[in-house]
Amino acid sequence: MSECKLDHSAEEVKAKFESQKAFLPQEMYGLFASFFEKEHSQTDLNHVFHLLKKYDLATEEEKKARDQQLSERLRQA
């Protein structure tokens, strides 16, 4: 997963979540709901966006790694 130089808004992260929601574990929905209720640094927004980007096309192994990273990031934020 490569990082890009674009900054992503909270609205873009939310839209990306909605587009990938069907592919994410349901246990994460509450974490995302809490995440979207708060303000976040640009770094957090970009990181979450890129973990969600093309999630549906990731291998099962990659999804597990992303799930772990998302869970940690969403709990900290």
N, CA, C and O of each residue as an XYZ file, in Angstrom:
308
protein
N       0.847     -1.168      0.000
C       0.000      0.000      0.000
C       0.890      1.228      0.000
O       1.652      1.450      0.941
N       0.798      2.010     -1.033
C       1.645      3.192     -1.122
C       0.912      4.405     -0.574
O      -0.316      4.490     -0.619
N       1.686      5.323     -0.063
C       1.128      6.566      0.438
C       1.170      7.591     -0.691
O       2.120      7.628     -1.474
N       0.144      8.410     -0.765
C       0.173      9.478     -1.755
C       0.378     10.799     -1.036
O       0.349     10.855      0.193
N       0.580     11.828     -1.779
C       0.879     13.134     -1.213
C      -0.375     13.988     -1.016
O      -0.283     15.123     -0.550
N      -1.546     13.449     -1.366
C      -2.786     14.205     -1.215
C      -3.295     14.145      0.209
O      -3.182     13.116      0.877
N      -3.852     15.244      0.669
C      -4.521     15.252      1.959
C      -5.994     14.950      1.731
O      -6.609     15.456      0.793
N      -6.546     14.121      2.600
C      -7.942     13.716      2.467
C      -8.766     14.323      3.591
O      -8.359     14.316      4.753
N      -9.928     14.847      3.227
C     -10.813     15.469      4.209
C     -11.585     14.394      4.974
O     -11.623     13.231      4.571
N     -12.192     14.802      6.072
C     -13.032     13.886      6.842
C     -14.176     13.365      5.969
O     -14.570     12.205      6.089
N     -14.703     14.210      5.103
C     -15.790     13.804      4.209
C     -15.322     12.735      3.216
O     -16.059     11.796      2.913
N     -14.104     12.884      2.720
C     -13.555     11.877      1.800
C     -13.333     10.544      2.516
O     -13.580      9.481      1.946
N     -12.869     10.602      3.758
C     -12.656      9.378      4.527
C     -14.001      8.697      4.778
O     -14.120      7.477      4.663
N     -14.999      9.488      5.118
C     -16.334      8.932      5.364
C     -16.902      8.293      4.090
O     -17.492      7.214      4.143
N     -16.724      8.952      2.967
C     -17.200      8.410      1.686
C     -16.465      7.110      1.352
O     -17.071      6.162      0.852
N     -15.173      7.070      1.626
C     -14.391      5.862      1.352
C     -14.871      4.738      2.266
O     -14.993      3.593      1.830
N     -15.142      5.056      3.530
C     -15.683      4.056      4.455
C     -17.012      3.510      3.926
O     -17.218      2.297      3.902
N     -17.899      4.390      3.509
C     -19.204      3.953      3.000
C     -19.050      3.054      1.777
O     -19.807      2.097      1.612
N     -18.079      3.353      0.923
C     -17.887      2.550     -0.283
C     -17.267      1.181      0.023
O     -17.408      0.244     -0.762
N     -16.587      1.072      1.156
C     -15.917     -0.188      1.510
C     -16.615     -0.914      2.667
O     -16.217     -2.020      3.033
N     -17.626     -0.311      3.227
C     -18.297     -0.830      4.425
C     -18.721     -2.294      4.291
O     -18.564     -3.068      5.235
N     -19.240     -2.670      3.162
C     -19.724     -4.041      2.959
C     -18.595     -5.072      3.050
O     -18.858     -6.255      3.269
N     -17.368     -4.644      2.887
C     -16.223     -5.557      2.885
C     -15.492     -5.587      4.232
O     -14.639     -6.443      4.464
N     -15.834     -4.652      5.108
C     -15.176     -4.550      6.420
C     -15.889     -5.425      7.456
O     -17.086     -5.685      7.328
N     -15.163     -5.876      8.474
C     -15.813     -6.617      9.559
C     -16.827     -5.707     10.275
O     -16.535     -4.542     10.542
N     -17.994     -6.232     10.577
C     -19.033     -5.433     11.228
C     -18.581     -4.891     12.578
O     -19.068     -3.852     13.024
N     -17.658     -5.581     13.229
C     -17.172     -5.133     14.532
C     -16.525     -3.746     14.441
O     -16.410     -3.049     15.449
N     -16.112     -3.356     13.265
C     -15.443     -2.062     13.088
C     -16.419     -0.908     12.928
O     -16.024      0.249     13.070
N     -17.663     -1.189     12.640
C     -18.616     -0.115     12.372
C     -18.707      0.868     13.540
O     -18.743      2.080     13.326
N     -18.744      0.361     14.763
C     -18.816      1.223     15.937
C     -17.576      2.080     16.101
O     -17.661      3.241     16.502
N     -16.412      1.500     15.786
C     -15.167      2.261     15.863
C     -15.185      3.415     14.868
O     -14.747      4.523     15.180
N     -15.690      3.149     13.680
C     -15.774      4.210     12.678
C     -16.794      5.267     13.100
O     -16.559      6.459     12.902
N     -17.919      4.851     13.676
C     -18.922      5.818     14.133
C     -18.302      6.770     15.152
O     -18.509      7.981     15.077
N     -17.549      6.233     16.093
C     -16.876      7.070     17.094
C     -15.824      7.962     16.449
O     -15.687      9.130     16.811
N     -15.089      7.414     15.501
C     -14.045      8.164     14.798
C     -14.643      9.387     14.105
O     -14.086     10.482     14.175
N     -15.775      9.194     13.438
C     -16.368     10.279     12.660
C     -17.027     11.347     13.535
O     -17.374     12.416     13.033
N     -17.203     11.083     14.815
C     -17.789     12.070     15.716
C     -16.775     13.107     16.185
O     -17.156     14.129     16.755
N     -15.486     12.855     15.951
C     -14.426     13.728     16.457
C     -13.640     14.363     15.310
O     -13.749     13.958     14.153
N     -12.854     15.361     15.667
C     -11.919     15.977     14.717
C     -10.604     15.209     14.795
O     -10.235     14.703     15.855
N      -9.898     15.125     13.667
C      -8.655     14.359     13.622
C      -7.569     15.107     12.874
O      -7.832     15.998     12.066
N      -6.346     14.714     13.170
C      -5.208     15.300     12.470
C      -5.244     14.859     11.008
O      -5.869     13.860     10.652
N      -4.559     15.628     10.182
C      -4.467     15.273      8.761
C      -3.790     13.923      8.596
O      -4.153     13.150      7.709
N      -2.816     13.635      9.435
C      -2.111     12.349      9.383
C      -3.068     11.194      9.634
O      -3.036     10.193      8.918
N      -3.920     11.325     10.648
C      -4.898     10.273     10.944
C      -5.873     10.083      9.783
O      -6.153      8.955      9.380
N      -6.382     11.182      9.254
C      -7.327     11.092      8.137
C      -6.688     10.406      6.930
O      -7.291      9.525      6.317
N      -5.477     10.812      6.598
C      -4.796     10.221      5.446
C      -4.530      8.734      5.669
O      -4.706      7.925      4.758
N      -4.108      8.379      6.875
C      -3.780      6.984      7.164
C      -5.028      6.100      7.058
O      -4.987      5.038      6.437
N      -6.123      6.534      7.658
C      -7.363      5.755      7.595
C      -7.850      5.649      6.155
O      -8.286      4.582      5.723
N      -7.779      6.754      5.408
C      -8.197      6.723      4.005
C      -7.418      5.662      3.227
O      -8.002      4.888      2.469
N      -6.120      5.630      3.417
C      -5.296      4.702      2.645
C      -5.456      3.254      3.095
O      -5.252      2.336      2.300
N      -5.813      3.042      4.339
C      -6.118      1.676      4.779
C      -7.436      1.198      4.168
O      -7.610      0.006      3.911
N      -8.350      2.119      3.939
C      -9.634      1.768      3.329
C      -9.555      1.650      1.808
O     -10.324      0.909      1.196
N      -8.627      2.382      1.206
C      -8.517      2.428     -0.258
C      -8.291      1.025     -0.826
O      -7.363      0.320     -0.431
N      -9.153      0.643     -1.751
C      -9.097     -0.657     -2.430
C      -9.094     -1.829     -1.451
O      -8.539     -2.889     -1.743
N      -9.715     -1.634     -0.290
C      -9.829     -2.704      0.708
C     -10.492     -3.935      0.085
O     -10.082     -5.067      0.339
N     -11.514     -3.700     -0.726
C     -12.254     -4.803     -1.338
C     -11.398     -5.655     -2.269
O     -11.732     -6.814     -2.518
N     -10.308     -5.110     -2.783
C      -9.446     -5.844     -3.705
C      -8.255     -6.512     -3.010
O      -7.491     -7.243     -3.640
N      -8.107     -6.256     -1.721
C      -6.970     -6.804     -0.971
C      -7.147     -8.302     -0.732
O      -8.267     -8.810     -0.683
N      -6.017     -8.998     -0.585
C      -6.056    -10.417     -0.235
C      -6.537    -10.548      1.210
O      -6.542     -9.570      1.957
N      -6.934    -11.741      1.596
C      -7.381    -11.964      2.968
C      -6.275    -11.622      3.966
O      -6.544    -11.055      5.026
N      -5.055    -11.961      3.631
C      -3.921    -11.659      4.502
C      -3.738    -10.144      4.648
O      -3.510     -9.641      5.748
N      -3.841     -9.436      3.541
C      -3.718     -7.977      3.568
C      -4.875     -7.354      4.347
O      -4.675     -6.391      5.087
N      -6.083     -7.896      4.184
C      -7.234     -7.375      4.929
C      -7.022     -7.529      6.427
O      -7.355     -6.624      7.193
N      -6.481     -8.650      6.854
C      -6.217     -8.862      8.282
C      -5.220     -7.833      8.801
O      -5.394     -7.289      9.891
N      -4.189     -7.571      8.031
C      -3.186     -6.576      8.429
C      -3.820     -5.188      8.495
O      -3.565     -4.430      9.431
N      -4.636     -4.859      7.510
C      -5.308     -3.558      7.509
C      -6.297     -3.454      8.661
O      -6.403     -2.407      9.300
N      -7.026     -4.546      8.931
C      -7.980     -4.552     10.045
C      -7.264     -4.225     11.350
O      -7.765     -3.446     12.160
N      -6.106     -4.816     11.548
C      -5.331     -4.566     12.760
C      -4.920     -3.100     12.845
O      -5.068     -2.465     13.889
N      -4.411     -2.577     11.757
C      -3.980     -1.174     11.734
C      -5.163     -0.220     11.923
O      -5.069      0.768     12.653
N      -6.268     -0.531     11.258
C      -7.456      0.309     11.405
C      -7.959      0.303     12.839
O      -8.278      1.353     13.398
N      -8.028     -0.871     13.426
C      -8.495     -0.998     14.797
C      -7.642     -0.177     15.751
O      -8.168      0.546     16.597
N      -6.339     -0.288     15.616
C      -5.434      0.483     16.463
C      -5.596      1.982     16.242
O      -5.680      2.749     17.201
N      -5.639      2.392     14.994
C      -5.739      3.821     14.672
C      -7.068      4.394     15.139
O      -7.110      5.496     15.686
N      -8.146      3.663     14.928
C      -9.471      4.163     15.303
C      -9.634      4.241     16.817
O     -10.309      5.138     17.321
N      -9.028      3.318     17.541
C      -9.111      3.331     19.011
C      -8.277      4.481     19.594
O      -8.650      5.049     20.621
N      -7.173      4.823     18.963
C      -6.286      5.888     19.459
C      -6.847      7.271     19.143
O      -6.651      8.221     19.901
N      -7.534      7.368     18.037
C      -7.972      8.685     17.556
C      -9.176      9.203     18.331
O      -9.667     10.297     18.050
